Amino acid sequence: MDSKSKEQFVHSVFESIAPKYDRMNDLLSFRRHKAWRRYTMRKMGVQEGASAIDLCCGTCDWTIALGEASKHGRVVGLDFSAGMLDIGRKKIERLEMDRQIELVQGNAMQLPFPDDSFDYATIGFGLRNVPDLVQVLREMRRVVKPGGQVVCLELSKPTWQPFKGLYYFYFQRVLPMLGKLFAKRYEQYKWLPDSLAAFPDLNRLADIYREVGLRQVRAYPLTGGIAALHIGMKGSEGA
């Protein structure tokens, strides 16, 4: 699948699953995604007043968490799916955070913001779905200020047996059937394990972070390696 076809397919996937995305996330990750995000926020150490952009923000749970940690700092959530953003917008309005959080429908590979705009650039469970992950990481690095952080929370590849075998059985066989049962979507949830197959493992993604010019790269395996957190910093001189 070429990059344009992948972009169009992924867009159709997320538009179709948007109404049940939050429920399926809870079900399919056994609610671990919330614990992973809390752990990530602790590692980031977001300061009051800090600015952030959350790419592939989906229904905006992480965007909201960034806003709550920043308190009054500027937060932008960006996603290419209008359906996802509509659900996120309702959450933000319900929490009366719409003056602080701006939602933008846009492309993570071409961010509509100038260099050095944000203290943090984050992407949660979206990097494996983009046409060119290196380009997205370069864009994230570009828009963060010198000294700012580029943060990725993503599914990964466990290496420890027998857990690895059980995980792949669940992810490749059981997960798509749960998607069909609870969300009436089989092909869309079959895409999730397919998207992980070509995605870099924990160490390779850390290397890519360094290759795009990020420094002090830290990589943390989560829950036996089924997810991973990567944090890198833009050099103080922008290099």
C-alpha positions as CSV (number, residue, x, y, z in Angstrom):
1,M,0.0,0.0,0.0
2,D,1.5,3.3,-1.1
3,S,1.5,6.3,1.3
4,K,-1.5,8.0,-0.3
5,S,-3.5,4.8,-0.3
6,K,-2.5,4.2,3.4
7,E,-3.6,7.8,4.3
8,Q,-7.0,7.4,2.6
9,F,-7.6,4.0,4.2
10,V,-6.6,5.0,7.7
11,H,-8.8,8.1,7.4
12,S,-11.8,5.9,6.4
13,V,-11.0,3.5,9.3
14,F,-11.0,6.2,12.0
15,E,-14.0,8.0,10.6
16,S,-16.0,4.7,10.7
17,I,-15.0,3.7,14.3
18,A,-15.1,7.2,15.8
19,P,-18.4,6.8,17.7
20,K,-17.2,3.7,19.5
21,Y,-13.5,4.5,19.7
22,D,-13.3,5.2,23.4
23,R,-15.3,2.1,24.4
24,M,-13.2,-0.1,22.2
25,N,-10.0,1.3,23.5
26,D,-11.0,0.4,27.0
27,L,-12.1,-3.1,26.0
28,L,-9.1,-3.9,23.8
29,S,-6.4,-2.7,26.1
30,F,-8.1,-3.8,29.3
31,R,-8.1,-0.1,30.2
32,R,-4.3,-0.1,30.3
33,H,-4.1,2.8,27.9
34,K,-5.2,5.1,30.7
35,A,-2.5,3.9,33.0
36,W,0.1,4.3,30.2
37,R,-1.0,7.9,29.6
38,R,-0.8,8.7,33.4
39,Y,2.8,7.2,33.4
40,T,3.7,9.3,30.4
41,M,2.4,12.5,31.9
42,R,4.5,11.8,35.0
43,K,7.6,11.3,32.9
44,M,6.9,14.5,30.9
45,G,6.6,16.7,34.0
46,V,4.4,19.3,32.2
47,Q,4.8,22.7,33.9
48,E,2.0,25.2,34.5
49,G,1.6,27.5,31.5
50,A,3.4,25.2,29.1
51,S,2.2,24.9,25.5
52,A,1.6,21.6,23.7
53,I,0.4,20.1,20.4
54,D,-1.2,16.7,20.5
55,L,-1.0,15.0,17.0
56,C,-3.5,12.3,15.9
57,C,-5.4,13.5,19.0
58,G,-8.5,11.4,18.2
59,T,-11.2,12.0,20.8
60,C,-8.8,14.2,22.8
61,D,-8.3,12.3,26.1
62,W,-4.5,13.1,26.0
63,T,-5.2,16.6,24.7
64,I,-7.4,17.3,27.8
65,A,-4.8,15.8,30.1
66,L,-2.2,18.1,28.7
67,G,-4.5,21.1,29.2
68,E,-5.2,20.1,32.8
69,A,-1.5,19.8,33.6
70,S,-0.7,23.1,31.9
71,K,-3.7,24.8,33.6
72,H,-3.7,27.9,31.3
73,G,-1.1,27.1,28.7
74,R,-2.0,26.9,25.0
75,V,-2.9,23.4,23.9
76,V,-3.7,22.3,20.3
77,G,-5.2,19.0,19.3
78,L,-4.7,18.0,15.7
79,D,-6.3,15.1,13.8
80,F,-7.4,14.4,10.2
81,S,-10.7,12.8,11.2
82,A,-13.6,15.2,11.6
83,G,-15.6,12.5,13.3
84,M,-12.9,12.0,16.0
85,L,-12.6,15.8,16.5
86,D,-16.4,16.2,16.9
87,I,-16.4,13.7,19.8
88,G,-13.3,15.4,21.4
89,R,-14.9,18.8,21.0
90,K,-17.9,17.8,23.0
91,K,-15.6,16.5,25.8
92,I,-13.7,19.8,25.8
93,E,-16.9,21.9,25.9
94,R,-18.3,19.8,28.7
95,L,-15.2,20.5,30.8
96,E,-15.3,24.2,29.8
97,M,-11.8,24.0,28.4
98,D,-12.7,25.3,24.9
99,R,-10.9,28.6,25.5
100,Q,-7.7,26.9,26.3
101,I,-7.8,24.0,23.8
102,E,-7.9,24.6,20.1
103,L,-8.8,21.7,17.8
104,V,-7.5,21.6,14.2
105,Q,-8.3,19.3,11.4
106,G,-5.0,18.8,9.7
107,N,-2.1,16.6,8.5
108,A,0.5,15.4,11.0
109,M,3.1,15.3,8.2
110,Q,2.6,19.1,7.4
111,L,1.9,20.9,10.6
112,P,0.3,24.3,10.0
113,F,2.5,26.0,12.7
114,P,5.8,27.9,12.6
115,D,9.1,26.6,14.0
116,D,9.6,26.6,17.8
117,S,5.9,27.0,18.7
118,F,5.3,24.6,21.5
119,D,7.0,23.2,24.7
120,Y,5.7,19.7,23.9
121,A,4.7,17.7,20.9
122,T,2.9,14.5,21.6
123,I,1.4,11.6,19.6
124,G,-0.5,8.8,21.2
125,F,-1.3,5.6,19.3
126,G,-1.0,7.4,16.0
127,L,2.5,7.1,14.7
128,R,2.1,3.6,13.3
129,N,-0.8,4.9,11.2
130,V,0.9,7.8,9.4
131,P,2.3,7.4,5.8
132,D,5.8,8.4,6.9
133,L,6.7,8.3,10.6
134,V,10.1,9.9,10.0
135,Q,8.5,12.9,8.4
136,V,6.0,13.2,11.3
137,L,8.8,13.1,13.9
138,R,10.7,15.8,12.0
139,E,7.6,18.0,12.0
140,M,7.2,17.4,15.7
141,R,10.8,18.3,16.3
142,R,10.4,21.4,14.1
143,V,7.5,22.9,16.0
144,V,8.8,22.3,19.5
145,K,10.9,25.0,21.1
146,P,14.6,24.5,21.8
147,G,14.6,22.4,25.0
148,G,11.1,21.1,24.2
149,Q,10.1,17.4,24.2
150,V,8.8,15.1,21.4
151,V,6.8,12.4,23.0
152,C,5.3,9.2,21.5
153,L,3.1,6.7,23.3
154,E,2.5,3.7,21.0
155,L,1.9,0.0,20.8
156,S,5.1,-2.0,20.5
157,K,6.4,-5.5,20.1
158,P,6.9,-7.7,23.2
159,T,10.0,-10.0,23.1
160,W,9.5,-12.2,26.2
161,Q,8.0,-15.7,25.7
162,P,5.5,-17.1,26.3
163,F,3.9,-13.7,26.7
164,K,4.9,-12.7,23.2
165,G,3.0,-15.7,21.7
166,L,-0.1,-15.0,23.8
167,Y,-0.1,-11.3,22.9
168,Y,0.2,-11.9,19.2
169,F,-2.6,-14.5,19.3
170,Y,-4.8,-12.0,21.0
171,F,-3.8,-9.1,18.8
172,Q,-4.1,-10.9,15.5
173,R,-7.0,-13.2,16.1
174,V,-9.1,-12.1,19.0
175,L,-9.0,-8.3,18.7
176,P,-10.5,-8.2,15.2
177,M,-13.4,-10.5,16.3
178,L,-14.0,-8.2,19.3
179,G,-14.2,-5.3,16.9
180,K,-16.7,-7.1,14.8
181,L,-18.8,-8.1,17.9
182,F,-18.8,-4.8,19.7
183,A,-18.3,-2.2,17.0
184,K,-19.7,-4.0,14.0
185,R,-16.3,-3.5,12.3
186,Y,-14.0,-6.3,11.4
187,E,-11.7,-5.0,8.7
188,Q,-11.1,-1.8,10.6
189,Y,-9.9,-3.6,13.7
190,K,-7.9,-6.1,11.6
191,W,-6.0,-3.0,10.5
192,L,-4.6,-2.5,14.0
193,P,-2.4,-5.6,14.1
194,D,-1.6,-5.2,10.5
195,S,-0.3,-1.6,11.2
196,L,2.0,-2.9,14.0
197,A,3.7,-5.5,11.8
198,A,5.8,-3.0,9.9
199,F,6.2,-0.6,12.8
200,P,9.7,-0.3,14.4
201,D,10.4,-2.0,17.7
202,L,11.3,0.0,20.9
203,N,15.1,0.2,20.1
204,R,14.7,1.0,16.4
205,L,12.2,3.8,17.1
206,A,14.7,5.2,19.7
207,D,17.3,5.2,16.9
208,I,15.0,7.0,14.5
209,Y,14.4,9.7,17.2
210,R,18.2,10.2,17.3
211,E,18.4,10.2,13.5
212,V,15.9,13.1,13.2
213,G,18.1,15.1,15.6
214,L,16.5,14.6,18.9
215,R,18.7,14.3,22.0
216,Q,18.6,12.7,25.4
217,V,16.3,10.0,24.0
218,R,14.6,7.8,26.6
219,A,12.6,4.7,25.7
220,Y,10.4,2.8,28.2
221,P,8.7,-0.6,27.6
222,L,5.2,-0.8,29.1
223,T,3.2,-3.8,30.3
224,G,5.7,-6.5,29.1
225,G,6.6,-4.4,26.0
226,I,3.1,-4.3,24.4
227,A,3.4,-0.5,24.4
228,A,6.3,1.8,24.6
229,L,7.0,5.4,25.5
230,H,9.6,7.5,23.7
231,I,10.8,10.9,24.8
232,G,13.4,13.1,23.0
233,M,14.5,16.6,23.5
234,K,15.2,19.3,20.9
235,G,18.7,20.8,21.4
236,S,18.8,24.1,23.2
237,E,20.3,25.7,20.1
238,G,17.7,24.1,17.9
239,A,20.2,21.6,16.5
